[in-house]
């Protein structure tokens, strides 16, 4: 995608690695940590083990910080054109 941009990410228990590149800049890297949602405990009371199982299978009981900002590396100027 082109910056600035956005993407829809499906929730999961796995951390998300985000890599970004842009001409004339060093690459950027960020690991978005998957957080466990506290509402899952409410689902245990309301929906029992079946509700917890559905949430676990769908990833509904996890979330990522939003928005994510990926810092790019140091700017490296484009090489000057060579005159011949």
C-alpha positions in Angstrom: 0.0 0.0 0.0 1.0 3.6 -0.3 1.7 5.8 2.7 -0.3 7.1 4.4 -2.5 4.1 4.3 -4.6 1.6 6.2 -5.2 -2.1 6.2 -7.7 -4.4 7.8 -6.0 -7.0 10.0 -7.8 -10.0 11.4 -7.3 -10.4 15.1 -5.3 -13.3 16.4 -3.2 -14.3 19.4 0.0 -13.9 17.3 2.1 -10.7 17.3 2.1 -8.9 14.0 5.3 -7.9 12.2 5.0 -4.7 10.1 7.8 -3.8 7.7 7.7 -0.6 5.7 10.0 0.8 3.0 10.1 4.2 1.2 12.6 5.4 -1.4 15.4 7.5 0.2 14.7 6.2 3.7 15.9 3.3 5.8 13.4 0.5 6.3 11.0 0.7 9.2 10.0 -2.3 11.4 7.5 -2.6 14.2 6.1 -5.6 16.1 2.4 -5.0 17.1 1.8 -7.0 20.2 -1.4 -9.0 20.4 -3.2 -8.1 23.6 -5.7 -10.4 25.4 -9.1 -8.7 25.8 -10.5 -8.6 29.3 -14.1 -9.0 28.0 -13.4 -12.7 27.5 -14.0 -13.1 31.2 -17.5 -11.7 30.8 -18.1 -14.2 28.0 -17.2 -17.0 30.3 -20.1 -15.9 32.5 -22.5 -15.1 29.7 -21.7 -17.8 27.1 -19.9 -20.4 29.1 -17.2 -22.5 27.5 -18.9 -22.5 24.1 -18.7 -18.7 23.9 -15.0 -18.7 25.0 -14.3 -21.3 22.4 -15.9 -19.3 19.6 -14.0 -16.2 20.6 -10.7 -18.0 20.8 -11.2 -19.6 17.3 -12.2 -16.3 15.7 -9.6 -14.2 17.5 -12.3 -12.0 19.0 -10.7 -12.0 22.4 -7.4 -10.4 21.2 -6.6 -6.9 19.9 -3.8 -4.7 18.5 -3.1 -1.1 19.3 -4.6 1.2 16.7 -3.3 3.2 14.9 0.2 1.8 14.5 3.0 4.2 13.5 6.1 2.6 11.9 9.1 4.9 12.2 11.3 4.8 9.1 15.1 4.8 9.2 17.4 7.7 8.5 16.9 9.6 5.2 19.5 8.8 2.6 19.5 11.3 -0.2 19.1 10.0 -3.8 22.4 9.9 -5.7 23.1 13.0 -7.8 22.9 12.4 -11.6 26.2 11.9 -13.2 27.1 14.5 -15.9 29.2 13.1 -18.7 
